[in-house]
């Protein structure tokens, strides 16, 4: 089977993580994988993993260039002769839909988030089969669009269990992180994700500040890349830490190459997102390392967390509730990893994706 994946760019992000994983797993199973995007830092990895990458501008939202870009995409697809197209975002989906009018290639779309409701977003429901990355996302599109439920599937993102394995840790990296941020013997509470207002790091900072009053051994880590357009927000967060006199207790890590070790040294991983997360990749990575999690009570985490089992929920923006959960005795650590391996493995994600691909081909 030859699958062509279409997404805007190949830089860091949840969509890119899924495409990268599918490309590698599909090639490993003997299928042919081609990725079409506007390029990015992960392009080389696609090729390294055995796939093919074609650089086309399927990223721009400029309507004036649509006819030319559709023509170039149609030309590329005519040469590739794929068995199936898989669109992972709205602009690529629109371009693929237009380019595919005469080619009539079976196609699948994946709804990766809670996009604004309207004609522009509706294209993500037009695939021969529609994949949603969580049950809340599925419920969202079914509430807002007329859709045949039989063609909709939920396929959770799978993770590389070999990478996130408590048995394969680099103790030197753990020791280095503890030394750099003075974490020896501390209760470490970590929040991970790009630095953006939607992640509501203000609530995290304020909750840690409240929690420290009850337990001075608590330390908070905020881990995430800072894009150029988010520098002002990052500065505001640093200023808030300073205003609360939390410089000793809350640290920013804007680049980390030791994520498994970071999860392992954390006592809790927290997600404070204001907007519902489509899934919650950092939560399953943490749980694979047997680290319990706390998240706002909406979106993708509802598919991941068993209340009081592997984690806990709190209400959006509730500083005191989050602080209380941070201070509370930790959840006993049974083997969270076994549950993650059963529900969120790459093997399961790939099996499910191939099944949907075959349904789309057979439907055609």
C-alpha positions as CSV (number, residue, x, y, z in Angstrom):
1,X,0.0,0.0,0.0
2,X,1.3,3.5,-0.9
3,X,0.0,6.2,1.5
4,X,0.6,9.9,0.9
5,X,0.4,12.1,4.0
6,X,-0.3,15.8,3.6
7,X,0.4,18.4,6.3
8,X,1.4,22.1,6.3
9,X,4.9,21.8,7.6
10,X,7.3,19.4,9.3
11,X,8.4,21.2,12.5
12,X,7.6,20.4,16.1
13,X,4.0,19.6,17.1
14,X,1.5,16.9,17.7
15,X,0.5,16.5,14.1
16,X,4.1,16.2,13.1
17,X,4.7,13.6,15.8
18,X,1.9,11.4,14.5
19,X,2.9,11.7,10.9
20,X,6.6,11.0,11.7
21,X,5.5,7.9,13.7
22,X,3.2,6.6,11.0
23,X,5.8,7.1,8.3
24,X,8.3,5.1,10.2
25,X,5.9,2.3,11.2
26,X,4.3,2.0,7.8
27,X,7.7,1.7,6.1
28,X,8.7,-0.9,8.7
29,X,5.7,-3.0,7.8
30,X,6.6,-3.0,4.1
31,X,4.3,-0.2,2.9
32,X,5.3,2.9,0.9
33,X,5.0,6.2,2.6
34,X,5.3,9.7,1.0
35,X,4.9,12.9,3.0
36,X,4.0,16.2,1.2
37,X,4.5,19.4,3.2
38,X,6.1,22.8,2.9
39,X,9.2,21.3,4.6
40,X,10.8,21.9,8.0
41,X,13.2,20.6,10.5
42,X,11.8,17.1,10.5
43,X,12.1,16.6,6.7
44,X,15.3,14.7,7.0
45,X,13.9,12.3,9.6
46,X,11.1,11.3,7.2
47,X,13.7,10.2,4.6
48,X,16.0,8.7,7.3
49,X,13.1,6.5,8.4
50,X,12.6,5.2,4.8
51,X,9.9,7.5,3.6
52,X,9.9,10.0,0.8
53,X,9.3,13.8,1.2
54,X,8.0,16.1,-1.5
55,X,8.2,19.9,-0.8
56,X,5.1,21.7,-1.9
57,X,3.5,24.8,-0.5
58,X,0.4,23.3,1.0
59,X,0.7,25.6,4.0
60,X,-0.3,29.1,2.8
61,X,-3.8,30.3,3.3
62,X,-3.6,32.8,0.4
63,X,-6.6,32.1,-1.8
64,X,-5.0,33.8,-4.9
65,X,-2.4,31.1,-5.1
66,X,-4.8,28.1,-4.7
67,X,-5.2,27.3,-8.4
68,X,-1.5,27.1,-9.1
69,X,-0.9,25.0,-5.9
70,X,-3.7,22.6,-6.7
71,X,-2.2,22.1,-10.1
72,X,1.2,21.3,-8.7
73,X,-0.3,18.9,-6.2
74,X,-2.4,17.2,-8.8
75,X,0.7,16.8,-11.0
76,X,2.7,15.3,-8.1
77,X,-0.1,12.9,-7.1
78,X,-0.6,11.8,-10.8
79,X,3.1,10.8,-10.8
80,X,3.0,9.0,-7.4
81,X,-0.2,7.0,-8.1
82,X,-0.9,6.4,-4.4
83,X,-3.4,4.0,-3.0
84,X,-4.6,6.5,-0.5
85,X,-4.3,10.1,0.6
86,X,-4.2,11.1,4.3
87,X,-4.8,14.8,5.1
88,X,-3.8,16.0,8.5
89,X,-4.8,19.7,8.4
90,X,-7.4,22.0,6.8
91,X,-5.4,23.8,4.1
92,X,-3.8,20.5,2.8
93,X,-7.2,18.9,3.0
94,X,-8.8,21.5,0.8
95,X,-5.9,21.4,-1.7
96,X,-6.1,17.6,-1.8
97,X,-9.8,17.6,-2.2
98,X,-9.6,19.9,-5.2
99,X,-6.6,18.1,-6.7
100,X,-8.4,14.8,-6.3
101,X,-11.5,15.7,-8.2
102,X,-10.4,13.8,-11.3
103,X,-7.9,11.4,-9.7
104,X,-10.6,9.9,-7.4
105,X,-8.1,8.5,-5.0
106,X,-9.5,7.2,-1.7
107,X,-8.7,9.6,1.1
108,X,-8.8,9.9,4.9
109,X,-8.7,13.0,7.1
110,X,-7.6,13.2,10.7
111,X,-9.2,15.8,12.9
112,X,-6.4,16.8,15.3
113,X,-8.2,19.5,17.3
114,X,-11.2,21.5,18.2
115,X,-11.2,23.8,15.2
116,X,-13.6,26.7,14.8
117,X,-16.9,25.5,13.3
118,X,-17.6,26.5,9.7
119,X,-17.2,25.7,6.1
120,X,-13.4,26.1,6.3
121,X,-13.1,23.4,9.0
122,X,-15.8,21.2,7.6
123,X,-13.4,19.9,5.0
124,X,-11.9,17.7,7.7
125,X,-15.2,15.7,7.8
126,X,-15.2,15.0,4.1
127,X,-12.8,12.1,3.9
128,X,-14.0,8.7,2.9
129,X,-13.1,7.9,6.5
130,X,-12.5,10.4,9.3
131,X,-10.1,9.8,12.2
132,X,-10.4,11.7,15.5
133,X,-7.5,11.8,17.9
134,X,-9.8,11.5,21.0
135,X,-13.4,10.8,21.9
136,X,-14.0,14.5,22.9
137,X,-12.9,15.5,19.4
138,X,-15.2,13.0,17.9
139,X,-18.1,14.3,20.0
140,X,-17.3,17.8,19.0
141,X,-17.4,17.2,15.2
142,X,-20.5,15.1,15.5
143,X,-22.3,17.9,17.4
144,X,-21.4,20.5,14.8
145,X,-21.5,18.7,11.4
146,X,-23.8,16.2,9.7
147,X,-21.7,13.1,9.6
148,X,-22.2,9.4,9.1
149,X,-21.0,7.9,12.3
150,X,-20.0,4.7,10.6
151,X,-17.1,6.4,8.8
152,X,-15.7,8.0,12.0
153,X,-13.0,6.3,14.1
154,X,-11.1,7.3,17.2
155,X,-7.3,6.5,17.0
156,X,-5.2,7.8,19.8
157,X,-1.6,8.8,19.3
158,X,0.8,6.1,20.1
159,X,4.2,6.6,21.7
160,X,7.6,4.9,21.4
161,X,7.6,2.8,24.5
162,X,11.3,1.9,24.1
163,X,12.1,5.6,24.4
164,X,9.9,6.2,27.4
165,X,11.0,3.3,29.6
166,X,12.0,3.6,33.3
167,X,14.5,0.8,32.7
168,X,16.5,2.8,30.0
169,X,17.2,6.0,31.9
170,X,20.5,7.9,31.8
171,X,21.2,8.6,35.5
172,X,23.9,11.1,34.6
173,X,21.3,13.2,32.8
174,X,18.9,13.0,35.8
175,X,21.7,14.0,38.1
176,X,22.7,16.9,35.8
177,X,19.1,18.2,35.8
178,X,18.8,18.0,39.5
179,X,22.1,19.8,40.0
180,X,21.3,22.5,37.5
181,X,17.9,23.4,39.1
182,X,18.7,22.4,42.7
183,X,16.1,19.6,42.8
184,X,17.8,17.1,45.1
185,X,15.3,15.9,47.7
186,X,12.6,18.2,46.3
187,X,9.0,17.5,45.3
188,X,9.1,18.3,41.6
189,X,6.0,19.4,39.7
190,X,6.4,19.9,36.0
191,X,4.3,21.4,33.2
192,X,5.3,20.7,29.6
193,X,4.3,22.3,26.4
194,X,5.0,25.2,24.1
195,X,5.0,28.6,25.7
196,X,1.6,30.0,24.8
197,X,-1.4,31.6,26.6
198,X,-3.6,28.5,25.9
199,X,-1.4,26.4,28.2
200,X,-2.3,28.8,31.1
201,X,1.1,28.8,32.8
202,X,-0.1,31.6,35.0
203,X,-2.4,29.2,36.9
204,X,0.5,26.8,37.2
205,X,2.8,29.5,38.6
206,X,0.2,30.8,41.1
207,X,-0.7,27.3,42.2
208,X,2.9,26.4,42.9
209,X,3.3,29.6,44.8
210,X,0.4,28.7,47.0
211,X,1.6,25.1,47.4
212,X,5.1,26.2,48.5
213,X,3.5,27.9,51.5
214,X,2.4,24.5,52.8
215,X,5.5,22.6,51.5
216,X,8.7,24.6,50.9
217,X,10.3,21.6,49.3
218,X,8.1,21.9,46.2
219,X,9.8,23.0,43.0
220,X,8.0,23.9,39.7
221,X,9.4,23.4,36.2
222,X,8.0,24.9,33.1
223,X,9.3,23.1,30.0
224,X,8.6,24.3,26.5
225,X,10.0,26.1,23.4
226,X,9.5,29.8,23.0
227,X,8.6,30.9,19.5
228,X,9.6,34.4,18.4
229,X,5.9,35.6,18.5
230,X,5.6,34.4,22.1
231,X,8.6,36.2,23.6
232,X,6.4,38.8,25.2
233,X,4.3,36.2,26.9
234,X,7.4,34.4,28.1
235,X,8.6,37.7,29.6
236,X,5.3,38.2,31.4
237,X,5.5,34.7,32.9
238,X,9.0,35.4,34.1
239,X,7.8,38.7,35.6
240,X,5.0,36.9,37.4
241,X,7.5,34.5,39.0
242,X,9.5,37.5,40.1
243,X,6.5,39.3,41.5
244,X,5.5,36.3,43.5
245,X,9.1,35.9,44.7
246,X,9.3,32.4,43.3
247,X,12.6,32.6,41.5
248,X,14.0,29.9,43.9
249,X,11.0,27.7,43.4
250,X,10.0,27.9,39.7
251,X,12.4,27.4,36.8
252,X,12.0,27.6,33.0
253,X,13.6,25.1,30.7
254,X,13.2,26.3,27.1
255,X,15.1,23.4,25.5
256,X,15.4,19.9,26.8
257,X,16.9,16.9,25.1
258,X,16.4,14.5,28.1
259,X,12.6,14.2,28.2
260,X,12.4,10.6,29.6
261,X,14.8,11.7,32.4
262,X,12.7,14.8,33.0
263,X,9.5,12.8,33.4
264,X,11.3,10.3,35.7
265,X,12.6,12.9,38.1
266,X,9.2,14.6,38.3
267,X,6.7,13.7,41.0
268,X,3.8,15.1,39.1
269,X,3.2,16.3,35.5
270,X,0.5,19.0,35.2
271,X,-1.5,20.2,32.2
272,X,-3.4,23.5,32.8
273,X,-4.7,24.1,29.3
274,X,-7.6,26.7,29.0
275,X,-8.6,25.3,25.6
276,X,-9.4,21.6,25.5
277,X,-6.4,19.6,24.4
278,X,-7.2,17.4,21.4
279,X,-5.3,14.6,23.1
280,X,-2.4,15.0,25.6
281,X,0.8,13.4,24.4
282,X,2.9,14.7,27.4
283,X,0.4,13.0,29.8
284,X,0.9,9.5,28.3
285,X,4.6,10.0,28.0
286,X,4.7,10.8,31.8
287,X,2.5,7.9,32.6
288,X,4.7,5.6,30.6
289,X,7.5,6.7,33.0
290,X,5.1,5.8,35.9
291,X,4.7,9.5,36.8
292,X,1.2,10.5,37.8
293,X,-0.6,13.4,36.1
294,X,-3.0,16.3,36.8
295,X,-5.0,18.0,34.1
296,X,-7.9,20.4,33.5
297,X,-11.2,18.5,33.3
298,X,-11.9,18.7,29.5
299,X,-10.7,17.5,26.1
300,X,-8.3,14.7,25.4
301,X,-7.1,14.1,29.0
302,X,-10.6,12.6,29.6
303,X,-9.5,9.7,27.5
304,X,-6.2,9.3,29.4
305,X,-6.8,9.9,33.1
306,X,-8.5,7.6,35.5
307,X,-9.6,9.9,38.3
308,X,-7.7,8.9,41.4
309,X,-6.0,6.1,39.6
310,X,-3.2,7.4,37.4
311,X,-4.0,11.1,37.9
312,X,-6.5,13.8,39.0
313,X,-8.5,16.6,37.4
314,X,-9.1,20.2,38.4
315,X,-11.3,22.9,37.1
316,X,-9.9,25.4,34.5
317,X,-8.0,28.3,36.2
318,X,-8.7,27.1,39.8
319,X,-5.4,28.0,41.5
320,X,-6.4,26.7,44.9
321,X,-7.7,23.4,43.7
322,X,-4.5,22.8,41.8
323,X,-2.4,23.8,44.7
324,X,-4.2,21.4,47.0
325,X,-3.6,18.6,44.5
326,X,0.1,19.5,44.3
327,X,0.4,19.4,48.1
328,X,-1.7,16.3,48.6
329,X,0.1,12.9,49.1
330,X,1.1,11.5,45.8
331,X,-0.8,8.8,44.1
332,X,0.7,5.4,44.8
333,X,2.8,4.3,41.8
334,X,1.5,1.0,40.4
335,X,2.5,0.1,36.9
336,X,1.0,3.0,35.0
337,X,3.2,2.0,32.1
338,X,1.3,-1.3,31.5
339,X,-1.9,0.6,31.0
340,X,-0.2,3.0,28.6
341,X,1.3,0.1,26.6
342,X,-2.1,-1.5,26.3
343,X,-4.0,1.6,25.2
344,X,-1.5,4.0,23.5
345,X,1.2,2.0,21.8
346,X,2.6,2.8,18.3
347,X,1.6,-0.7,17.3
348,X,-2.0,-0.1,18.2
349,X,-2.1,3.2,16.4
350,X,-0.6,1.7,13.2
351,X,-2.9,-1.3,13.3
352,X,-5.9,0.9,13.6
353,X,-4.7,3.3,10.9
354,X,-4.1,0.5,8.4
355,X,-7.6,-0.8,9.2
356,X,-9.1,2.6,8.4
357,X,-7.1,2.9,5.2
358,X,-8.3,-0.5,4.0
359,X,-11.9,0.5,4.8
360,X,-11.5,3.7,2.7
361,X,-10.0,1.8,-0.2
362,X,-12.7,-0.9,-0.1
363,X,-15.4,1.8,0.1
364,X,-14.0,3.4,-3.0
